């Protein structure tokens, strides 16, 4: 559904992505994790065509994304960046209406289908009572749900999220993650998200991609990827791994005294 083929991109003289390959399948929730500066957000922006690779290509639904019109990309793929402008002097409904623009001609007005989709987005994100509130008057969690409502009003097949829970308290983090899971399970949206909370990534993802120094080091289900060797190799820490039901979780113990090469990387591909 979304394919990165031999992607090269130089972010600076000292950092870039080299020969990155990745296939995102329809219906997956994929979590991108890794240390700060590993290339996660850069890679997400390449997938969304906000950045252009120096070589290689991104393929969306069988077509090179560089050959597809922006308005047609917006009908299939929605990107929610890490930081959104919260001082905009618009209402929640005004923001969500922007999500319908890819489906409208320049002078088209909102019709009944648009209205139904806006109401659906408001309902799904539990924002009905905030519809006419100014965006800047909302709490951080409410604003994040409003931005997600705008993104899903595009009715995309693929939703790209860059750290959607950043700066939120734990209750609002879980609220956002449960919403993402609902979009996937009930409405079939494929989701690719960058997360710093590795336990949340493991809990809510079908598949984890671990990046370091601009390369994909691990690719597999959470049960495989969350191993002690991965934490030693990627984060230079020792951890304890636990299993509570279907998904694993970890607690950090200490900085590694020595770095060992990961022996399990091949198993996680």
Secondary structure, 3 states (H helix, E strand, C coil): CEEEEEEEEECCCCCEEEEEEEEECCCCEEEEEECCCCCHHHHHHHHCCCCCCCEEEEEECCEEHHHCCHHHHHHHEEEECCCCCCCCCCEHHHHHHHCCHHHCCCCCCCCHHHHHHHHHHHHHCCCHHHCCCEHHHCCHHHHHHHHHHHHHHCCCCEEEEECCCCCCCHHHHHHHHHHHHHHHHHHCCEEEEECCCHHHHHHHCCEEEEEECCEEEEEECHHHHCCHHHHHHHHCEEEEEEEECCEEEEEEEEECCCCCCCCCHHHHC
